[in-house]
Amino acid sequence: MAKPDVLIVGAGLAGLCCARKLQAEGVSFRLLDASDAPGGRIRTDHHDGFLLDRGFQVFLTAYPEALAQLDYGGLDLHPFPSAVSVRHNGDFHRLSDPSREPGSLLANLMSEATHFRDKFRLARLRRDVQGKSVDEIFLQPEISTRQALMQRSFSHRSIDRFFKPLIGGAMLDPKMVVSSRMFEFLFKMFSEGEAALPARGMQAIPDQLAAGLGDGAVEFNQKAASVEKGLVRMASGETLEGGSIVIATQGPEASHLLGYQKTVPSRSVCCLYFAAKEPPVDEPVLVLSGSSRGPITTVAFPNLIAPGYAPAGQVLISVTVLGLPSHDDQTLVSKVRSQLKRWYGLVADEWRMLRIYRIAHGLPVIASIDPRQSPRVTEGLYVCGDHRSSPSIQGAMESGRLAAETLIRDLRGEPDPDPVLPRHHRAHKRAPRGDDD
């Protein structure tokens, strides 16, 4: 096989989007992945008629990079309701977005889930983030999410009962030390778009990107052992040559391939799936645990959103527990089921356990989000992934595209652009879209 212009290691969202840009510019590449399918951390398993995403995830339709690169109609997206249910003090308290459900304003004001004045602070926060561009958010002063909420005078009640399970759960960060830039970005995405599930599971996203590259574009079961300029040494002992190398793996693996002593730390998460005969809820909103009594952070009912997630006559229940619990699986299930029984009654004892996912590398820990960080490690060697951008689907996809753009400029002898210029939508056209206690 002729030496390609580029060897890409990793066919997660970053590697796929890197390959997509290279292909569009006529740059030859080989895309290698150690797994048996594309997606990296975005994978879906078929189990006993159910679709089980490897860790509960949602797709935010407002992601700028996704709008540019994905065909939403082809994904057949099913949105969640624009509300959440907060479990606190022995009851469920519904909170919705008044801009999308105008009649819910009074109910929101009367809810015990958050402080009365915080309802107005929440509206102000929503207005503020909608008034900023994504680039402005990622270039503003950076503090922790908890500090940012306290600066906005949110009460401890709202921080612990609402923001901690929602944003802390989304970022796998119960202490909410994650960057305020990331918090405002996520809140903007929640406010401007919808949280949705593809009809065929989250893996439909990388599958669509891979399909666009053509048959055989991704070479599976190809594990790299080390990388250097112009060379990838495979675990099989084979050595592959490429004009340039792009490492598009998760952070710890990227550090290993480069021979770095210091690795990129990760936040972990545990996801448990149960099957029930009947739904325990009247509305399929995301349920947030507003109490520290029990391991659960969130509960979701995927097939009540996208019916294909479960066979007919069955309900899929997804439970998220932050971190990697030290308990064995039997003890963990017992503790989770005990909390579910307090929430939904003894019927939770009848729910069938399907599978547990213990995900050590759920999201990268990024001390500071710098949108101007170059993907170039050295001449001819590049790194991309959400650990080089923002820990999100948006960050992974954008990072892959930016790595390809940098590489192409290097091949052409062109200078890097002004780092303060906007990065989102640059050189892009929009992809076609179809019409506790």
Secondary structure, DSSP 4 states (H G I P E B T S, - for coil): -PPPSEEEE--BHHHHHHHHHHHHTT--EEEE-SSSSSBTT--EEEETTEEEESS---EETT-HHHHHH--HHHHTEEEPPSEEEEEETTEEEEEE-TTT-GGGHHHHHH-SSS-HHHHHHHHHHHHHHHTS-HHHHHHS---BHHHHHHHTT--HHHIIIIIIIIIIHHTT-TT--SBHHHHHHHHHHHHHS-EEEETT-TTHHHHHHHHHH-TT-EE-S--EEEEETTEEEETTS-EEE-SEEEE-S-HHHHHHHHT-SSPPPEEEEEEEEEEESS-S-SS-PEEEE-SSSSS--EEE-HHHHSGGGS-TT-EEEEEEEES--SS-HHHHHHHHHHHHHHHH-GGGGGPEEEEEEEEEEEEE--SS--TT--SEEETTEEE-SGGGS-SSHHHHHHHHHHHHHHHHHHHHTPPPPPTTS--TTTT--PPP-----
